[in-house]
Amino acid sequence: LASFQGRKPENHRDSAVEAANGRKPSCKQHVLKEFEEALMAAVSLTVNGNPVTADVDPRTLLVQLLRENLRLTGTHVGCDTSQCGACVVLINGKAVKSCTVLALQLEGADVLSIEGLAPADGPLHPMQEAFRENHGLQCGYCTPGMILTAVDMVRRKGYELDDRTIREELEGNICRCTGYHNIVKAIAAGARAMGNGAGKKAAE
Amino acid sequence: MYNFTYHRPETLRQAVNLLSKNEDAKLLAGGHTLLPTMKLRLAKPSDLIDISGIEGLAAITLKGRSVEIGAMTRHVDVHTSPVVQQAAPVIAKLAGMIGDPAVRHMGTIGGSIANNDPTADYPAACLGLGATIITNKRRIKADDFFTGMFSTALEPTEIITRVSFPLPKKAAYQKFRNQASRYALVGVFVSKRGSEIRVAVTGAGGNGVFRVPSFEEALKKRFSPKSLEGMSVPADGLNSDIHGSAEYRAHLVGVLARRAVAEAIGKPVN
């Protein structure tokens, strides 16, 4: 989070063109760029507590805004078809698949990605700590989505979660490594830990 | 995704104007069907009209013997609404069976009904309860609204504003999920309200959601799973794909209808 603070969203298209040429964009590229800019639209939202304003192509998905414009690459794209849950972030506190939301839909919204869950130089969030403690991950690809889904689960279902509830609630999150068993254990432990204090604020 | 122009009107009137000015425009509600369809380049709207900024489209109100649900109400809000849970628990339960928690945070009842996906859940609730779909122009009975796979009676500049469900005395919805997609391979909604009995089927029909008059007649004699013993529907015209043949779906319609009636009378099978 600290590295993100104060950094303006980058227009990676410009930097990509310049990097490829080693010089300023050509006339043709200049025209192309103007044409693209005509189709751009502005959106202002809050990401991990920081105000963000970006000019985006209307097709930009939230996950692209996070990963490509803001360089917050903790949110992953798995299936890109709103099934696997690797891209789950919290929008106004609710778990949403960021591959299936346009950035422009989020005018004024408050987005929390995995980077914003705990301070960069502080202790892990209790749910993150529970995943670490219970070996709730192997390759880690699905983990950010799992953790934010779990935080949302606690918000809606409370601090005491039985296995059945957790498994049902994980319907939209796919893990190809763990067989889920340790994820379920981690979420139950993380929920209890959040109830015991440290993470209460994040769940509310 | 093909490019489009994005609009976010603040009033229904502005949204209707945008629709009438742009022939190939589409309304964006929760976006959880439209955006995936656009990503696959199966849809190419010139304009997206995001109606989430219009006030007053997400209210849930009890009106006499009906409950009205605003078109922009998210599935999660129908599922957790104390009003819906009290007045029509079958609708609250059905909403909680759609997709997964993250999808339910975005998807809307109006979007689901306007799209009329042949495997969607809400069309079964509308037809199975005899709902009225209310638009900016008129009131349309569910029996006249769903006109075929992915098609409805909506006119190009017509916008659903709310859906009115009459409160049933007894009702239940049984859904047999596709193991991979979790969509309804077959879903059956039954209801009893006075002498009116309805059986609506989703997932199975080649033309989308449909009623089963033979089941309704049988249930009029006695509203019990026994009344449907051994009954099925013809396989002709039912969907047939790698997930299940038309014959299999026809069989499931009978099984799920019996289970739904059993649940509706308070004696669930499972």
Interface residues (C-beta under 8 A of the other chain):
Chain A: L39 A41 D57 P58 R59 L61 D80 T81 S82 G85 V88 I91 K94 A95 V96 K97 T100 V101 L102 L104 Q105 E107 T149 D152 M153 R156 E169 E171 G172 N173
Chain B: M1 N3 F4 T5 Y6 R8 L28 G31 H32 L35 P36 K39 L48 D50 S52 V76 G99 D100 P101 A102 V103 H105 M106 R182
